[in-house]
Amino acid sequence: MNNTPYDFLVFIGRFQPFHKGHLSVIEAGLKQAKQLIILCGSAHQPRSARNPWSPPEREAMIRGALSAGDNKRVHIAPLMDSVYNDESWVRNVQTTVNGIVTAQYSTPHLAPKIGLIGHSKDQSSYYLNLFPQWGAVAVDSYKNISATPIRESVFHSDPQQLQNVPPNVRGFLQEFCASGVYMALRDEYRFISTYKQAWANAPYPPTFVTVDAIVVQSGHVLMVERKARPGKGLWALPGGFVNQGEKLLQACLRELREETRLKVPEPVLKGSIQAQQVFDDPHRSSRGRTITHAFYMELQPNNELPKVKGGDDATHAKWVPLAELNPTSIFEDHYFIIQNMTGM
């Protein structure tokens, strides 16, 4: 171990769930580095069919597949996404890695040698462009295992794909499938599958167009609680699908009125628009390819916020202090949209 080329190797992934392909990367990393840093991405998000397991659950999966000796050399930390800001995401990675290295590195007079490790045909090549100061170790994909069919097999109660996860993960998943959390996620998964099936015979995969309103006043943003799936019970920006005969702004103002009953005159809302932006991350919606057009409206400061009331697709509407937004209870990428548009 003293002759390993790296002091630290960094392995970034979502591990939803942890499988034998991930394990092969860890085993390769431990042969080439004194210590391995594993960053669990998509942290601090609500559970969904795409991200069913929390960072502590994923850490337990990983550690349960390793020996006691290997666990002493492995450091695991959550990593929050920054969907529309690569610089912020890079800063999060650097800060997390630097903190672990500072705590663990015992030769302060020499700079530690750090590298990234990952499969040679996935996002690791993209990561290299973002971290030119670090080295790189490419590992061949182990039997081309992917987490997506494993997740699908969990929701279909199909044990076939479970052969691709370590024994401890198989046991965890079997126990998870008996929980109430699983039942709620399975119902959501089935809803989405039925939703997509309605478009299965379209000549091309559909692309949906939506609008969202970011209405801010006196350090508060207007949010609604979703009444229906997907994301039932999560907080979201007022918004929805664009009707055939509408312009984008018309659709945004209509959805805003329908979902919040906001009693601010339309000319005032239009005059308060500070910016508009398209948000088009391919994975932003479980319903399929959905591109949203967001309008940022900043109302004049006032010691009394306008009254709002949930309506249409919203159970409740309320003003939320920007400092109190909790990404684990916010629908899809709406937290990142607010973050991007308000600069918070």
TORDOVO-891718 format. One line per field, with one value per residue (C-alpha): residue in three letters; x, y, z; residue number from 0. Coordinates in nm, 2 decimals. Each point is the difference from the previous one (the first is absolute). Last residue first. Layout:
BEGIN
res: (ala,...)
px: (X,...)
py: (Y,...)
pz: (Z,...)
n: (NUM,...)
This chain:
BEGIN
res: (met,gly,thr,met,asn,gln,ile,ile,phe,tyr,his,asp,glu,phe,ile,ser,thr,pro,asn,leu,glu,ala,leu,pro,val,trp,lys,ala,his,thr,ala,asp,asp,gly,gly,lys,val,lys,pro,leu,glu,asn,asn,pro,gln,leu,glu,met,tyr,phe,ala,his,thr,ile,thr,arg,gly,arg,ser,ser,arg,his,pro,asp,asp,phe,val,gln,gln,ala,gln,ile,ser,gly,lys,leu,val,pro,glu,pro,val,lys,leu,arg,thr,glu,glu,arg,leu,glu,arg,leu,cys,ala,gln,leu,leu,lys,glu,gly,gln,asn,val,phe,gly,gly,pro,leu,ala,trp,leu,gly,lys,gly,pro,arg,ala,lys,arg,glu,val,met,leu,val,his,gly,ser,gln,val,val,ile,ala,asp,val,thr,val,phe,thr,pro,pro,tyr,pro,ala,asn,ala,trp,ala,gln,lys,tyr,thr,ser,ile,phe,arg,tyr,glu,asp,arg,leu,ala,met,tyr,val,gly,ser,ala,cys,phe,glu,gln,leu,phe,gly,arg,val,asn,pro,pro,val,asn,gln,leu,gln,gln,pro,asp,ser,his,phe,val,ser,glu,arg,ile,pro,thr,ala,ser,ile,asn,lys,tyr,ser,asp,val,ala,val,ala,gly,trp,gln,pro,phe,leu,asn,leu,tyr,tyr,ser,ser,gln,asp,lys,ser,his,gly,ile,leu,gly,ile,lys,pro,ala,leu,his,pro,thr,ser,tyr,gln,ala,thr,val,ile,gly,asn,val,thr,thr,gln,val,asn,arg,val,trp,ser,glu,asp,asn,tyr,val,ser,asp,met,leu,pro,ala,ile,his,val,arg,lys,asn,asp,gly,ala,ser,leu,ala,gly,arg,ile,met,ala,glu,arg,glu,pro,pro,ser,trp,pro,asn,arg,ala,ser,arg,pro,gln,his,ala,ser,gly,cys,leu,ile,ile,leu,gln,lys,ala,gln,lys,leu,gly,ala,glu,ile,val,ser,leu,his,gly,lys,his,phe,pro,gln,phe,arg,gly,ile,phe,val,leu,phe,asp,tyr,pro,thr,asn,asn,met)
px: (-2.92,0.05,-0.38,-0.03,0.25,-0.10,-0.37,0.06,0.22,-0.27,-0.25,0.20,-0.27,-0.22,0.12,0.00,0.36,0.11,-0.11,-0.06,0.04,0.24,-0.23,-0.29,-0.30,-0.33,-0.28,-0.24,-0.18,-0.16,0.11,-0.12,-0.30,0.02,0.22,-0.06,0.21,-0.01,0.26,0.30,-0.02,0.31,0.04,0.29,-0.11,-0.06,0.28,-0.12,0.23,-0.16,0.10,-0.04,0.00,0.12,-0.14,0.15,-0.19,-0.24,0.29,0.09,0.34,0.19,0.07,0.10,-0.20,-0.05,-0.08,0.04,-0.20,0.11,-0.11,-0.38,-0.16,-0.18,-0.18,-0.12,-0.11,-0.19,-0.17,-0.13,0.12,-0.26,0.18,-0.26,0.30,-0.05,-0.24,0.15,0.36,-0.11,-0.17,0.30,0.24,-0.22,-0.03,0.37,0.06,-0.24,-0.33,-0.22,0.13,0.01,0.33,0.05,0.05,0.11,0.01,0.34,0.00,-0.03,-0.04,-0.32,-0.06,0.32,-0.15,-0.27,-0.27,-0.07,0.34,0.07,0.05,0.29,0.03,0.35,0.09,0.28,-0.22,-0.20,0.09,-0.21,0.18,-0.26,0.03,-0.09,-0.03,0.08,0.00,0.22,-0.15,0.20,-0.07,-0.27,-0.22,-0.10,0.15,-0.16,-0.26,0.26,0.19,-0.28,-0.05,0.37,-0.01,-0.30,0.17,0.31,-0.20,-0.18,0.34,0.14,-0.29,0.03,0.38,-0.04,-0.25,0.26,0.00,0.20,0.28,0.06,0.06,0.21,0.22,0.05,0.10,0.24,0.17,0.03,0.18,-0.22,-0.01,-0.19,-0.28,-0.09,-0.21,-0.19,-0.30,-0.23,-0.07,0.11,0.32,0.05,-0.02,0.27,0.23,-0.08,0.12,0.31,0.20,0.23,0.21,0.17,0.24,0.07,0.37,0.17,0.15,0.24,0.05,0.23,-0.12,0.07,-0.21,-0.32,-0.29,0.13,0.08,-0.36,-0.13,0.23,-0.13,-0.36,-0.01,0.21,0.33,-0.18,0.11,0.30,0.10,0.35,0.17,0.38,0.04,0.24,0.29,0.09,-0.34,0.07,-0.29,-0.29,-0.33,-0.17,0.14,-0.08,-0.36,-0.05,0.17,-0.23,-0.32,0.11,0.12,-0.32,-0.22,0.20,-0.04,-0.37,-0.01,0.20,-0.22,-0.31,-0.33,-0.04,0.19,-0.02,0.08,0.28,-0.02,0.32,0.18,0.35,0.17,0.33,-0.14,-0.28,0.26,0.12,-0.35,-0.08,-0.23,-0.35,-0.17,0.19,-0.16,-0.36,0.03,0.12,-0.29,-0.24,0.17,-0.02,-0.37,-0.14,-0.28,0.17,-0.15,-0.33,0.00,0.12,0.03,0.34,0.28,0.26,-0.01,0.36,0.17,0.37,0.24,0.35,0.26,0.32,0.35,-0.07,0.06,-0.13,-0.28,-0.12,-0.02,-0.21,-0.22,-0.06,-0.09,-0.25,-0.17,-0.05,-0.12,-0.28,-0.09,-0.36,-0.05,0.37,0.00,0.36,0.33,0.32,0.30,0.34,0.23,0.37,0.06,0.27,-0.01,0.34,-0.10,-0.29)
py: (3.26,0.13,0.05,-0.17,-0.28,-0.09,0.01,-0.23,-0.23,-0.03,-0.07,-0.29,-0.27,0.09,0.15,-0.18,-0.11,0.33,0.19,0.37,0.19,0.27,0.09,0.06,-0.19,0.17,-0.24,-0.20,-0.31,-0.31,0.11,-0.15,0.25,0.22,0.08,0.34,0.32,0.33,0.26,0.04,0.28,0.20,0.08,-0.03,0.06,-0.32,-0.19,-0.22,-0.27,-0.18,-0.36,-0.18,-0.38,-0.28,-0.34,-0.32,-0.28,-0.02,-0.05,0.37,0.17,-0.29,0.17,0.33,0.26,0.32,0.30,0.35,0.31,0.31,0.30,-0.02,0.25,0.19,-0.31,-0.07,0.36,-0.01,-0.33,0.15,-0.17,-0.22,-0.33,-0.27,-0.24,-0.29,0.15,0.35,-0.12,-0.25,0.28,0.23,-0.27,-0.10,0.36,0.04,-0.30,0.09,-0.19,-0.17,-0.36,0.02,0.01,-0.25,0.10,0.26,0.11,-0.10,-0.32,-0.14,-0.38,-0.17,-0.19,0.01,-0.17,-0.02,0.23,0.28,0.17,0.25,0.35,0.25,0.38,0.12,0.22,0.25,0.30,-0.12,-0.27,-0.16,-0.28,-0.11,-0.32,-0.09,-0.33,-0.14,-0.38,-0.19,-0.32,-0.30,-0.01,-0.18,-0.02,-0.36,0.00,0.33,-0.14,-0.24,0.29,0.08,-0.36,-0.04,0.33,-0.12,-0.34,0.17,0.22,-0.30,-0.18,0.31,0.00,-0.38,0.03,0.26,-0.22,-0.27,-0.36,0.08,0.15,-0.34,-0.16,0.29,-0.02,-0.37,0.04,0.28,-0.23,-0.27,0.23,0.12,-0.14,-0.31,0.23,0.05,-0.32,0.07,0.16,0.18,0.25,0.30,-0.18,-0.12,0.36,0.10,-0.28,0.10,0.35,-0.08,-0.12,-0.30,0.00,-0.32,0.20,0.32,0.05,0.23,0.33,0.16,0.38,0.26,0.32,0.37,-0.03,-0.04,0.11,-0.15,-0.32,-0.02,-0.03,-0.30,-0.15,0.03,-0.34,-0.20,-0.05,-0.09,0.21,0.12,0.36,0.08,0.16,0.01,0.17,0.30,-0.07,0.19,-0.09,-0.38,-0.14,0.04,-0.09,0.32,0.22,-0.26,-0.03,0.38,0.04,-0.27,0.17,0.35,-0.12,-0.19,0.29,0.25,-0.22,-0.01,0.38,0.05,-0.25,0.21,-0.12,-0.34,0.09,-0.35,-0.05,-0.24,-0.22,-0.13,-0.34,-0.06,-0.34,-0.11,-0.14,-0.16,-0.21,-0.16,-0.08,-0.16,0.17,-0.09,0.13,0.33,0.07,-0.09,0.19,0.31,-0.03,-0.01,0.30,0.19,-0.07,-0.26,0.03,0.24,-0.08,-0.12,0.30,0.08,0.37,0.15,0.08,-0.22,-0.05,-0.12,-0.23,0.10,-0.28,0.09,-0.28,-0.03,-0.13,-0.01,-0.24,-0.33,0.17,0.16,-0.33,-0.15,0.31,-0.01,-0.37,0.08,0.25,-0.26,-0.25,0.23,0.29,0.11,0.28,0.04,0.37,0.02,0.17,-0.20,0.21,-0.15,0.10,-0.04,-0.12,-0.21,-0.28,-0.10,0.03,-0.24)
pz: (-0.34,-0.35,-0.04,-0.34,0.06,0.35,-0.08,-0.30,0.21,0.26,-0.28,-0.14,0.07,0.29,0.33,0.33,0.02,-0.15,0.32,-0.05,0.33,-0.11,-0.29,0.24,-0.12,-0.10,-0.01,-0.23,0.10,-0.17,-0.34,-0.33,-0.03,0.31,0.30,0.16,0.00,0.19,-0.11,0.24,0.26,0.09,-0.37,-0.25,-0.36,-0.19,-0.17,-0.28,-0.15,-0.29,-0.07,-0.33,0.05,-0.22,0.07,-0.14,0.18,0.30,0.25,-0.06,0.02,-0.16,-0.33,0.17,-0.19,0.20,-0.22,0.15,0.07,0.18,0.21,-0.05,0.24,-0.28,-0.11,0.36,0.04,-0.33,0.11,0.32,0.32,0.17,0.01,-0.02,0.04,-0.25,-0.25,0.01,-0.05,-0.27,-0.20,0.04,-0.12,-0.29,-0.12,0.03,-0.22,-0.27,0.00,-0.25,0.04,0.38,0.18,0.28,0.36,0.24,0.36,0.14,0.20,0.35,0.03,0.11,-0.33,-0.20,-0.31,0.09,0.13,0.25,-0.02,0.27,-0.14,0.04,-0.01,0.08,0.30,0.04,-0.01,-0.30,-0.25,-0.27,-0.19,-0.24,-0.20,-0.36,-0.18,-0.34,-0.05,-0.24,-0.14,-0.13,-0.37,-0.20,0.31,0.09,0.35,0.10,0.23,0.13,0.15,0.24,0.09,0.08,0.20,0.21,0.05,0.13,0.23,0.14,0.05,0.18,0.24,0.06,0.05,0.27,0.17,0.04,-0.12,-0.31,0.22,0.16,-0.34,-0.10,0.31,-0.05,-0.36,0.11,0.25,-0.27,-0.25,-0.29,-0.36,0.10,0.11,-0.37,-0.01,0.32,-0.18,0.25,-0.28,0.21,0.10,-0.36,-0.12,0.25,-0.12,-0.36,0.07,0.21,-0.30,-0.04,-0.31,0.11,0.22,-0.19,-0.07,0.26,-0.09,0.25,-0.02,0.15,0.16,-0.08,-0.32,0.21,-0.22,-0.33,0.18,0.13,-0.36,-0.06,0.33,-0.13,-0.15,-0.24,0.20,0.32,0.30,0.20,0.07,0.13,0.29,0.08,0.34,0.01,0.23,0.32,0.15,0.00,0.21,-0.24,0.16,0.13,-0.28,-0.26,0.12,0.00,-0.34,-0.15,0.13,-0.11,-0.34,-0.07,0.11,-0.20,-0.31,0.06,0.03,-0.32,-0.18,0.07,-0.14,0.18,0.31,0.16,0.37,0.09,0.30,0.16,0.02,0.11,-0.07,0.15,0.32,-0.19,-0.19,0.32,0.13,-0.34,-0.25,-0.12,0.32,-0.04,-0.34,0.09,0.33,-0.19,-0.24,0.29,0.17,-0.34,-0.04,-0.23,-0.27,-0.24,-0.34,0.13,0.24,0.35,0.06,-0.06,0.24,-0.18,-0.38,0.02,0.25,0.01,0.07,0.11,-0.01,0.20,-0.06,-0.37,-0.29,0.13,0.20,-0.32,-0.19,0.28,0.01,-0.38,0.02,0.28,-0.22,-0.27,0.27,0.10,0.23,-0.07,-0.10,0.05,-0.11,-0.09,0.06,0.08,0.12,0.04,0.28,0.06,-0.35,-0.17,0.26,0.13,0.37,-0.06)
n: (343,342,341,340,339,338,337,336,335,334,333,332,331,330,329,328,327,326,325,324,323,322,321,320,319,318,317,316,315,314,313,312,311,310,309,308,307,306,305,304,303,302,301,300,299,298,297,296,295,294,293,292,291,290,289,288,287,286,285,284,283,282,281,280,279,278,277,276,275,274,273,272,271,270,269,268,267,266,265,264,263,262,261,260,259,258,257,256,255,254,253,252,251,250,249,248,247,246,245,244,243,242,241,240,239,238,237,236,235,234,233,232,231,230,229,228,227,226,225,224,223,222,221,220,219,218,217,216,215,214,213,212,211,210,209,208,207,206,205,204,203,202,201,200,199,198,197,196,195,194,193,192,191,190,189,188,187,186,185,184,183,182,181,180,179,178,177,176,175,174,173,172,171,170,169,168,167,166,165,164,163,162,161,160,159,158,157,156,155,154,153,152,151,150,149,148,147,146,145,144,143,142,141,140,139,138,137,136,135,134,133,132,131,130,129,128,127,126,125,124,123,122,121,120,119,118,117,116,115,114,113,112,111,110,109,108,107,106,105,104,103,102,101,100,99,98,97,96,95,94,93,92,91,90,89,88,87,86,85,84,83,82,81,80,79,78,77,76,75,74,73,72,71,70,69,68,67,66,65,64,63,62,61,60,59,58,57,56,55,54,53,52,51,50,49,48,47,46,45,44,43,42,41,40,39,38,37,36,35,34,33,32,31,30,29,28,27,26,25,24,23,22,21,20,19,18,17,16,15,14,13,12,11,10,9,8,7,6,5,4,3,2,1,0)
